Amino acid sequence: MKQGVTGLFARICSVALITAVISIPFSACSQNKHEIKTNETKSIQANAPDEEPKQIKETVDPAKKALSEMTLEEKVGQVFIMSLRYLPDTQAALEVTDTVKDRIKKNHLGGVILFSENLKTIPQTKKLITDMQGISKLPMFVAIDEEGGSTSRLNKNLELHSTVLPTNREIGKTGNPELAQKAANVIAEEISSLGFNMDFAPIADVDSNPKNPIIGIRSFGPDQKLVAEMVKAQVRGMQETNIITVLKHFPGHGDTSTDTHMGTAVVQHDKKRLNKVEFVPFIEGIEAGADGIMTAHIQVPKITKDNLPATLSKKILTDILRNEMGFKGLIITDALEMKAISNYYPPDEAAVKAFEAGADILLMPYSIEAAYQSLLKAVQEKRISEERLDESVLRILDLKAKKGILEHKKNDSDPEKVLGNPEHRKIAEEIAKAAKGK
């Protein structure tokens, strides 16, 4: 009996063991399947109501967002930079007059440019710029022609006590790009402290004509390779302080014997010569990261096959500068009030022609109102497509976003301490000494 029970127990254990062995794989599969389901459920229910939702950060392009919210009238306004040099109610605005306020708001201006006539004291200059930015719906470019040396708006008034730098010609004589970079950094720090965000500099013209009445010592010299090195250095120097750099005057104003401020200037060079000389500093400046290029009002008949000033030539601005050179920044006209343009084209026609040629920004039309209305009408009547307008406005807004202008980023440095400080004056002395030593 005892032996039978033992045998029975052994058989029962064997059956149980076999059953267990057989069921193990199914149990394991069932368990793994259950675990997979559980993981999937957790993944799907990661943002269930009882759990903290995950933050999905979407990158919003501030320029595209701003563009999408703009009216046609506002888009057209972004294309214009107005001068406060001569206005109907005053010779030069030192504060925000009714006319200034009306123009900024009515024409939705993309920017303004100030000259020495607008700059009397440091507090006055800062207040003028701050007040204008406060009026504008979108922050504006506030530009200046501050090349240093012979072309300085700041140095015209002693109350600004800005640093007096040697001419570009003297900087060129040093043969030292590092000194050119330091000079540009001085300029950028001083104008930025006042509220400027754009400088129409450095000058990239090669001074190849001794009879040139307008370029001369503003150029770094007659050698295109030296000019190119200095231009590259100055682009770097200005951008260290976040100032927008604008090379000028494309396709090269160095070999002229007349001044486009006063009338027509003609350059009789073919493409081969331009590639070898005039274009070299612009190409190097573009590679260095220049934000903009200012056009020249010179005629280049061997390139354009007509008498159109370069500013109004699609061949120069679009075919060569934009497409062949691959320049992606802003194309800005020289002042449209200059005689080489205004003697031959009324402000409304000049504005439309320059924009059709490929310009993004129209600087200082003889009549801002006439120019604005003509460009607006050209878009409304489909002479210029809104898509073409959007291309330029997006370039403008992209640059404003890149430089912190759209978000009202300010330079908090004290201009009283920045302008003409000992370190800056020491740099000026270093350059002057090096120029004499060459």
C-alpha positions, 0 to 999 in steps of 0.5 A: 500500500505504501509502495502504491501510494508512492508510485501514484505520487510519482506519476502525478508529479510527472504529469504536472511537470510535463504540463508545466514544461508544455505551458511555459512557452505559452505563458512566456509568449503571453507575458511578453505580449502583455508587456509589449501592449503595456509599453505601447499603451504607455507610449500612446497615453504619455499625454493622458489627462492624468499626466503632465503634458509634454511640451512640444516646442515649435520654432516660429520664424519671426520674420515670416510671422511678421510678414504674414501679419502685414498689410500691402501698405506696410510691406511697401513701407518697409522698402523705404529709408527716409532722410531727416536732412531736409523736411518741409517744416525744418531744415533738419530734424533734431526731434520728432516733429509732426512731419517726421511722425506723419511720414513714419506712420503714414508711409510705414517706413522701414528705416531712416538715415541721419546726417550730421545736421540731425546730430547735435548732442548725445542726449538729443541724438539718443532721444531722437532715435528712441522716439522715432522707434517708439512711433514705428509699428515695426522697429526701423533701420536707423542708418548713418554714413560713418566710414571714419576719416573724411566721411564722418557724421559724428565728427562734425559736432564737437559735443558728440566727442566721438573718436576722430579716426584716420582716413581709409587711405591711411588705414590702407597704407598700414597694410594691416587688416587688423588695424582696419578691423579695430577702426571698424570696431571703434565706429560700430561701438560708438554709433551703436551706443547712440542707437544706430543699427546700420552703417553704410560702410565699409567702402569697397571702391578701388581708387584707380582714377587719380581724378576721381572727385568723390572717392579718393581718400575714402578708398583704402587704395588703388590695389584691389587685393589690399582693398579686399583685405581691408574690407573683409576686416572691417566687415568683421569689426563692425559685426562684432558689435552687431552693426549692419554692414553695407558695402558700397558702391557696386559695381565700383565707383573708383574709376570715375572722373565725375561725381554722381551727386552732381550728375552722370558718371560713366565707367567704360569697363567690360566684364573682364576688367570688372572681374579683375579689379572692381568686383574683387573687394565686393566678392571678398566682402560678401564672403566675409558676411556683409549684410548689404550692398549699396548700388552706384548710380554710374553708367556701365554701357559695356555691361548694360548695353544702354545708358541706365545707371547701375541702380536701375539696371536689372543686368547689374543688380539681379543678373550679376550681383544677385545671381552670378555672385550669389549675394543673398543680403540686402541690395540698397540703392544709393540716395535716389535724390542724387543728380545722376538719378533725379535729373533724369527720372522723377521720384515715382519712376526712379523708385519703381525702376530701381525695385524692378531692377532688383533693389530691396531698399530704396534710399532717400527718394527726392519725394518719399510720398511720390515714391511710396505711392508709385511703388504701391500702385505698381504692386496693386496694378500687378506691374510688380507682383506681390511675391516679388515684394514679399521677397524683399520684405522678407530679406529686410525682416530676416535681417532685422530679426537676425540683428535683434531689431525686431525684438527691440534689442538695445545697446545699454552702453553709455554713449558718454563713456563710449564715444571718444574713450581713451581706448578708442583714441589709442587705436586712432593713434596706433593707426596714424603711427603705422601709416606714417611708418610705411 
